[in-house]
Amino acid sequence: MELSLVLDTNGSATLQAQVFEQVRTMILEGRLKPGKGLPPSRLLAERAQVSRNTVVLAYDRLVDEGYIESRGTAGMFVSLVLPDDLMSIGGRADGDRQNGVAKNGEADLLGFDGLPVGVMYPSHARPKYDFWLGRPDANGYPVRAWRRILVRKLAASGFSLTEYGEPAGLEELRVAIADHLGPARGMAVDHKQVIVTSGSQDGLNLICRLCNVTHRPIYIENPCYQGAAYLFKSLGHKLNPIPVDDHGLIVDNLPRDQGGIVYVTPSHQYPTGVTLSLERRMKLLKWAEETSSVIIEDDYDSDFRYDGPPLTSLAGLDRGHRVLYVGTFSKSLGAGLRLGYVVVPKCVSDAARNAKSQMNNGQPWLDQAVLAEFIETGAFDRHLRRMRLIYKSRRDHLRTCLEKTFGGADLKGESGGLHVAWRPPEGSPPAHEIQQRAYKKGVGIYALNSGGAHDFDGTASDDVLVLGYSSLKESDIEKAVKRLHQAVVGPAPDQCKKVS
Ligand SMILES: Cc1ncc(COP(=O)(O)O)c(C=O)c1O
């Protein structure tokens, strides 16, 4: 292939720097696409009339900085994931957006400058062993039971597929969810308080509408879940990050202003994995009561708790009706199902139903009908019990592999959910560098300002990485940890065997 470079022999920058910069710019502007081959150094040097060494050194620097990669005798290729994408949260949506800010006419047209949620690697560039957070095991989906119910529901659908349904959700499903939340999350809920949504993201959008968030101060954990941060930001909010420590959100740091909204993930903080202590839960509820504020509790992965009894949700402890609870089936069943729910205080259930009808008039009937029966018949509880055993075993295996390979494993967030936070041994490179090195070895592991997480002010610790273990088989976890070790310190000893 040809590369046309325009080099200034009288310029202040060296020829090598000019070659580097021009190739880098072509890559960043998308003129050289990921995976594209570059001309051999000798050919490019001839065309650009510079010494071969100039091109070789410029290529070396592009390799070092991650823009291109050498594939031995096949030559140089543009990297599949660029360093700028790797380190910018959410990556770049398209060539016209930079850091989520729309350029020129686009902003006038759309009036929206939000970032896409949870986008990091294009599908062709996902690492072979990806510890991406919160992915259920695809082989665990209860396909047979689902198919059986689905075929039956479809045959008996009557008017259900041709008429509008209840915007707040199918009654059977709302009842099933309310019944599930009693024993599972300590919540005494009437089904009218349950609004079925398209996953948590839709639930958060519903809450934003319901609470008219544009005019209220918003407090959010730092670091936090990208889906919530980007949504609040896209609605024009100034977000107020509140730091998280080993006991969760530092509630004492919440201002005493009236009428605020705080977003929390108390069961398994995203991304650090810590649990909001009981003392802080009570303090947070008291703060909400005293400041007439609202708490959004995102309880995304609490179906999975391995050690000890389930924790009562904030909504279960709430006596002042200040908690809006967001639940999802994205972790327990699968994100592709796009089903979740919001539980609102009784006093706003009609308003929530009306808001939902304005947004999209409810969720597809068939999916709701199948899920309702799946829960009612006890199949959901059986599925959860089965998946808990699988995920617990994967978590244990990950811990064993890390311990044996690195001589110890400093982990947080192990008692539940689908991911852990890992602090590599002292003397290891910073987390963002480990992430990059691991990626090159085919392993996806994520710093706290990366993947699906957001860090507002660069204060998230750069010596912790998060690993989602739920979608990786134990044999793959083993291989991934060996590669991770090579990425951090060199070849790993062959010593992590399955724990019984
Ligand atoms: C904190 C948090 N909330 C919610 C979700 C699930 O989002 P949804 O239900 O929209 O798929 C995730 C998924 O990763 C998450 O990490």
The ligand as a MOL file (V3000), in Angstrom:
LIG
                    3D

  0  0  0     0  0            999 V3000
M  V30 BEGIN CTAB
M  V30 COUNTS 16 16 0 0 0
M  V30 BEGIN ATOM
M  V30 1 C -23.7400 -1.1470 38.0020 0
M  V30 2 C -24.5430 -1.7610 36.8910 0
M  V30 3 N -25.8420 -1.5170 36.8150 0
M  V30 4 C -26.5890 -2.0780 35.8640 0
M  V30 5 C -26.0520 -2.9300 34.9370 0
M  V30 6 C -26.9440 -3.6390 33.9520 0
M  V30 7 O -27.4640 -2.8190 33.0160 0
M  V30 8 P -28.6950 -3.3070 32.1340 0
M  V30 9 O -29.7260 -3.8890 33.0380 0
M  V30 10 O -29.1500 -2.0650 31.4580 0
M  V30 11 O -28.1840 -4.3420 31.1750 0
M  V30 12 C -24.7080 -3.1710 34.9420 0
M  V30 13 C -24.1020 -4.0200 33.9080 0
M  V30 14 O -22.9190 -4.1410 33.7640 0
M  V30 15 C -23.9360 -2.5970 35.9630 0
M  V30 16 O -22.6380 -2.8490 36.0450 0
M  V30 END ATOM
M  V30 BEGIN BOND
M  V30 1 1 1 2
M  V30 2 1 2 3
M  V30 3 2 2 15
M  V30 4 2 3 4
M  V30 5 1 4 5
M  V30 6 1 5 6
M  V30 7 2 5 12
M  V30 8 1 6 7
M  V30 9 1 7 8
M  V30 10 2 8 9
M  V30 11 1 8 10
M  V30 12 1 8 11
M  V30 13 1 12 13
M  V30 14 1 12 15
M  V30 15 2 13 14
M  V30 16 1 15 16
M  V30 END BOND
M  V30 END CTAB
M  END
